[in-house]
Every structure is written in structure tokens, then in C-alpha cells.
Amino acid sequence: MGTFSIWHWLIVLLIVVMVFGTKKLKNMGSDLGGAVKGFKDGMKDGGTAADDTATKPPAGQVGNQASVDKTTIDVEAKQKS
């Protein structure tokens, strides 16, 4: 009773196919495969993309980037009420 035999897994597979249908399972499989492929491509290209975005200022940053020293940290101060 502690482990499942091959017959248990075949019955579960049969129920899943009956509930979802083969076409929907095929579409889900291809979507999952595409997502994994996209993730692998993103991880492969991740090192070069991170270097490109490091030189661009974040969206909403105030001030001229050319006049700011590289060691200066630009923050916005808020007063407590």
C-alpha cells in the first residue's frame, strides 16, 4: 500500500485522458515545451541582456545621467508627517 504500482499509474493516466481529452493534453504539452525552450534561451542570453540593461537608467529616474557622477546615488527624500 505504501508505493503505487504500474496499474495505479495507468488508471490515473486513463482518468486524466478521459477528463481533459488528448487534444487538450497535446496543446498543454506543446505549450509547456515552448515555455521550457524560451526559458533555456533566456538563460543562455541572460548574461548579455543584463549587461545591456545595466548601462540604461531605470524608468522614472530624475536628473541628467551625463551630469551625475558614477559614485553618486540618486534618491528621493520624503518627509514624515
C-alpha positions as CSV (number, residue, x, y, z in Angstrom):
1,M,0.0,0.0,0.0
2,G,3.0,2.3,0.5
3,T,4.0,2.5,-3.1
4,F,2.0,2.8,-6.3
5,S,2.3,0.0,-8.9
6,I,2.2,0.5,-12.7
7,W,-1.5,-0.3,-12.7
8,H,-2.3,2.6,-10.4
9,W,-0.5,5.0,-12.7
10,L,-2.2,3.6,-15.8
11,I,-5.6,4.1,-14.2
12,V,-4.7,7.7,-13.2
13,L,-3.5,8.3,-16.8
14,L,-6.7,6.9,-18.2
15,I,-8.8,9.1,-16.0
16,V,-6.7,12.2,-16.9
17,V,-7.1,11.5,-20.7
18,M,-10.9,11.0,-20.2
19,V,-11.2,14.2,-18.3
20,F,-9.1,16.5,-20.5
21,G,-9.0,14.7,-23.8
22,T,-6.0,14.0,-26.0
23,K,-6.1,17.3,-28.0
24,K,-6.0,19.5,-24.9
25,L,-3.2,17.4,-23.4
26,K,-1.3,17.7,-26.6
27,N,-1.7,21.5,-26.6
28,M,-0.7,21.7,-22.9
29,G,2.4,19.6,-23.7
30,S,3.5,21.8,-26.6
31,D,2.9,25.0,-24.5
32,L,5.0,23.6,-21.7
33,G,7.7,22.6,-24.2
34,G,7.7,26.1,-25.7
35,A,7.9,27.7,-22.2
36,V,10.9,25.5,-21.3
37,K,12.6,26.3,-24.6
38,G,12.0,30.0,-24.0
39,F,13.4,29.8,-20.5
40,K,16.5,28.0,-21.7
41,D,17.1,30.6,-24.4
42,G,16.5,33.4,-21.9
43,M,19.1,31.8,-19.5
44,K,21.6,31.5,-22.4
45,D,21.1,35.1,-23.4
46,G,20.6,36.4,-19.9
47,G,24.3,37.4,-19.4
48,T,24.4,39.7,-22.4
49,A,21.0,41.2,-21.7
50,A,21.9,42.0,-18.1
51,D,25.0,43.9,-19.3
52,D,22.9,46.0,-21.7
53,T,20.3,47.0,-19.2
54,A,22.9,47.9,-16.6
55,T,24.0,50.9,-18.6
56,K,20.4,52.2,-19.1
57,P,18.9,54.3,-16.4
58,P,15.8,52.9,-14.7
59,A,12.4,54.2,-15.8
60,G,11.3,57.2,-13.8
61,Q,14.8,58.3,-12.8
62,V,15.1,62.0,-12.3
63,G,18.1,64.0,-13.4
64,N,20.6,64.1,-16.2
65,Q,22.6,60.9,-16.4
66,A,25.6,62.7,-18.0
67,S,26.0,65.1,-15.2
68,V,25.7,62.5,-12.4
69,D,28.9,61.1,-11.0
70,K,29.2,57.3,-11.2
71,T,29.6,57.0,-7.4
72,T,26.6,59.2,-6.6
73,I,23.4,57.5,-5.5
74,D,20.2,59.4,-6.6
75,V,17.4,59.0,-4.1
76,E,14.2,60.9,-3.4
77,A,13.8,62.1,0.2
78,K,10.3,62.0,1.8
79,Q,9.3,63.9,4.9
80,K,7.5,62.2,7.7
81,S,4.1,63.6,8.5
